């Protein structure tokens, strides 16, 4: 649900608000910020797909969880390099939630 909310915010909030909240949108093109919002929503919906059908949803869940791990790792690195410890910590916590989902559902 976090990723749906974060993606929605990236799609609907004015860039000035996003810059004030996160900082990094100041150095990124607006299309990239909006695109990341779309990616976050799509990946979050993929993680929720097993709610509809396990047989169809499991591969989508694994793909989406892998995508979220890659996205979170990249953003953790970006925030760490920019010494934005608070946002780096948020991404570390998100990784701590997502990696067990990926590893646990891989075997189920």
Phi and psi in degrees as GROMACS dihedral restraints (atoms count N, CA, C in turn):
[ dihedral_restraints ]
;  ai    aj    ak    al  type     phi  dphi    fc
    3     4     5     6     1   -57.5    20    10
    4     5     6     7     1   -44.2    20    10
    6     7     8     9     1   -70.0    20    10
    7     8     9    10     1   -32.8    20    10
    9    10    11    12     1   -65.5    20    10
   10    11    12    13     1   -45.2    20    10
   12    13    14    15     1   -65.1    20    10
   13    14    15    16     1   -43.4    20    10
   15    16    17    18     1   -65.6    20    10
   16    17    18    19     1   -41.9    20    10
   18    19    20    21     1   -64.7    20    10
   19    20    21    22     1   -42.2    20    10
   21    22    23    24     1   -61.2    20    10
   22    23    24    25     1   -42.4    20    10
   24    25    26    27     1   -62.6    20    10
   25    26    27    28     1   -42.4    20    10
   27    28    29    30     1   -65.2    20    10
   28    29    30    31     1   -27.5    20    10
   30    31    32    33     1   -84.4    20    10
   31    32    33    34     1   -30.8    20    10
   33    34    35    36     1  -110.0    20    10
   34    35    36    37     1   -25.5    20    10
   36    37    38    39     1   -77.0    20    10
   37    38    39    40     1   145.3    20    10
   39    40    41    42     1   -62.6    20    10
   40    41    42    43     1   150.4    20    10
   42    43    44    45     1   -58.5    20    10
   43    44    45    46     1   -33.8    20    10
   45    46    47    48     1   -62.4    20    10
   46    47    48    49     1   -39.3    20    10
   48    49    50    51     1   -65.8    20    10
   49    50    51    52     1   -43.0    20    10
   51    52    53    54     1   -63.7    20    10
   52    53    54    55     1   -38.4    20    10
   54    55    56    57     1   -64.9    20    10
   55    56    57    58     1   -42.3    20    10
   57    58    59    60     1   -65.2    20    10
   58    59    60    61     1   -37.4    20    10
   60    61    62    63     1   -77.1    20    10
   61    62    63    64     1   -41.7    20    10
   63    64    65    66     1  -117.5    20    10
   64    65    66    67     1   -25.2    20    10
   66    67    68    69     1    84.8    20    10
   67    68    69    70     1   -53.6    20    10
   69    70    71    72     1   -62.7    20    10
   70    71    72    73     1   -26.6    20    10
   72    73    74    75     1   -61.4    20    10
   73    74    75    76     1   -15.5    20    10
   75    76    77    78     1   -65.9    20    10
   76    77    78    79     1   -27.3    20    10
   78    79    80    81     1  -108.1    20    10
   79    80    81    82     1     8.2    20    10
   81    82    83    84     1  -117.2    20    10
   82    83    84    85     1   146.4    20    10
   84    85    86    87     1   -63.3    20    10
   85    86    87    88     1   146.5    20    10
   87    88    89    90     1   -57.6    20    10
   88    89    90    91     1   -39.7    20    10
   90    91    92    93     1   -61.4    20    10
   91    92    93    94     1   -34.7    20    10
   93    94    95    96     1   -68.3    20    10
   94    95    96    97     1   -42.7    20    10
   96    97    98    99     1   -62.5    20    10
   97    98    99   100     1   -46.3    20    10
   99   100   101   102     1   -65.2    20    10
  100   101   102   103     1   -39.5    20    10
  102   103   104   105     1   -62.9    20    10
  103   104   105   106     1   -40.3    20    10
  105   106   107   108     1   -62.6    20    10
  106   107   108   109     1   -34.2    20    10
  108   109   110   111     1   -62.2    20    10
  109   110   111   112     1   -43.5    20    10
  111   112   113   114     1   -63.2    20    10
  112   113   114   115     1   -45.5    20    10
  114   115   116   117     1   -60.2    20    10
  115   116   117   118     1   -44.5    20    10
  117   118   119   120     1   -61.0    20    10
  118   119   120   121     1   -42.9    20    10
  120   121   122   123     1   -65.8    20    10
  121   122   123   124     1   -44.8    20    10
  123   124   125   126     1   -62.2    20    10
  124   125   126   127     1   -45.3    20    10
  126   127   128   129     1   -65.1    20    10
  127   128   129   130     1   -39.2    20    10
  129   130   131   132     1   -63.7    20    10
  130   131   132   133     1   -40.6    20    10
  132   133   134   135     1   -65.6    20    10
  133   134   135   136     1   -34.7    20    10
  135   136   137   138     1   -64.3    20    10
  136   137   138   139     1   -36.7    20    10
  138   139   140   141     1   -67.1    20    10
  139   140   141   142     1   -31.4    20    10
  141   142   143   144     1   -84.3    20    10
  142   143   144   145     1    -9.0    20    10
  144   145   146   147     1   -57.9    20    10
  145   146   147   148     1   -31.3    20    10
  147   148   149   150     1   -63.4    20    10
  148   149   150   151     1   -14.2    20    10
  150   151   152   153     1   -65.0    20    10
  151   152   153   154     1   -25.7    20    10
  153   154   155   156     1   -86.5    20    10
  154   155   156   157     1   -50.0    20    10
  156   157   158   159     1  -157.2    20    10
  157   158   159   160     1   123.9    20    10
  159   160   161   162     1   -66.2    20    10
  160   161   162   163     1   -41.3    20    10
  162   163   164   165     1   -62.8    20    10
  163   164   165   166     1   -43.8    20    10
  165   166   167   168     1   -83.4    20    10
  166   167   168   169     1   -37.3    20    10
  168   169   170   171     1   -76.1    20    10
  169   170   171   172     1   -27.6    20    10
  171   172   173   174     1   -60.8    20    10
  172   173   174   175     1   -48.8    20    10
  174   175   176   177     1   -61.9    20    10
  175   176   177   178     1   -36.5    20    10
  177   178   179   180     1   -66.0    20    10
  178   179   180   181     1   -40.5    20    10
  180   181   182   183     1   -60.9    20    10
  181   182   183   184     1   -46.2    20    10
  183   184   185   186     1   -63.9    20    10
  184   185   186   187     1   -41.2    20    10
  186   187   188   189     1   -65.5    20    10
  187   188   189   190     1   -45.2    20    10
  189   190   191   192     1   -66.4    20    10
  190   191   192   193     1   -42.3    20    10
  192   193   194   195     1   -63.8    20    10
  193   194   195   196     1   -38.9    20    10
  195   196   197   198     1   -63.0    20    10
  196   197   198   199     1   -44.1    20    10
  198   199   200   201     1   -61.1    20    10
  199   200   201   202     1   -40.7    20    10
  201   202   203   204     1   -67.2    20    10
  202   203   204   205     1   -38.5    20    10
  204   205   206   207     1   -62.3    20    10
  205   206   207   208     1   -43.8    20    10
  207   208   209   210     1   -63.1    20    10
  208   209   210   211     1   -46.6    20    10
  210   211   212   213     1   -61.7    20    10
  211   212   213   214     1   -46.8    20    10
  213   214   215   216     1   -64.3    20    10
  214   215   216   217     1   -39.9    20    10
  216   217   218   219     1   -63.9    20    10
  217   218   219   220     1   -44.1    20    10
  219   220   221   222     1   -63.1    20    10
  220   221   222   223     1   -43.7    20    10
  222   223   224   225     1   -70.4    20    10
  223   224   225   226     1   -33.4    20    10
  225   226   227   228     1   -60.3    20    10
  226   227   228   229     1   -43.8    20    10
  228   229   230   231     1   -65.1    20    10
  229   230   231   232     1   -43.6    20    10
  231   232   233   234     1   -60.0    20    10
  232   233   234   235     1   -46.4    20    10
  234   235   236   237     1   -68.3    20    10
  235   236   237   238     1   -37.0    20    10
  237   238   239   240     1   -65.9    20    10
  238   239   240   241     1   -43.5    20    10
  240   241   242   243     1   -62.8    20    10
  241   242   243   244     1   -38.1    20    10
  243   244   245   246     1   -82.8    20    10
  244   245   246   247     1     3.2    20    10
  246   247   248   249     1    56.3    20    10
  247   248   249   250     1    36.8    20    10
  249   250   251   252     1   -96.7    20    10
  250   251   252   253     1    83.6    20    10
  252   253   254   255     1   -63.4    20    10
  253   254   255   256     1   -38.6    20    10
  255   256   257   258     1   -61.8    20    10
  256   257   258   259     1   -47.9    20    10
  258   259   260   261     1   -71.3    20    10
  259   260   261   262     1   -31.9    20    10
  261   262   263   264     1   -64.1    20    10
  262   263   264   265     1   -40.2    20    10
  264   265   266   267     1   -65.3    20    10
  265   266   267   268     1   -39.3    20    10
  267   268   269   270     1   -59.8    20    10
  268   269   270   271     1   -44.4    20    10
  270   271   272   273     1   -67.5    20    10
  271   272   273   274     1   -34.1    20    10
  273   274   275   276     1   -64.3    20    10
  274   275   276   277     1   -41.1    20    10
  276   277   278   279     1   -66.0    20    10
  277   278   279   280     1   -42.9    20    10
  279   280   281   282     1   -61.4    20    10
  280   281   282   283     1   -39.3    20    10
  282   283   284   285     1   -62.3    20    10
  283   284   285   286     1   -40.2    20    10
  285   286   287   288     1   -63.2    20    10
  286   287   288   289     1   -26.1    20    10
  288   289   290   291     1   -85.6    20    10
  289   290   291   292     1   -37.4    20    10
  291   292   293   294     1   -80.9    20    10
  292   293   294   295     1   -39.9    20    10
  294   295   296   297     1   -59.9    20    10
  295   296   297   298     1   -45.4    20    10
  297   298   299   300     1   -62.0    20    10
  298   299   300   301     1   -33.9    20    10
  300   301   302   303     1   -62.5    20    10
  301   302   303   304     1   -47.6    20    10
  303   304   305   306     1   -61.8    20    10
  304   305   306   307     1   -49.6    20    10
  306   307   308   309     1   -69.9    20    10
  307   308   309   310     1   -38.5    20    10
  309   310   311   312     1   -70.0    20    10
  310   311   312   313     1   -40.2    20    10
  312   313   314   315     1   -81.7    20    10
  313   314   315   316     1   -15.7    20    10
  315   316   317   318     1   -63.8    20    10
  316   317   318   319     1   -33.8    20    10
  318   319   320   321     1   -94.9    20    10
  319   320   321   322     1   -16.8    20    10
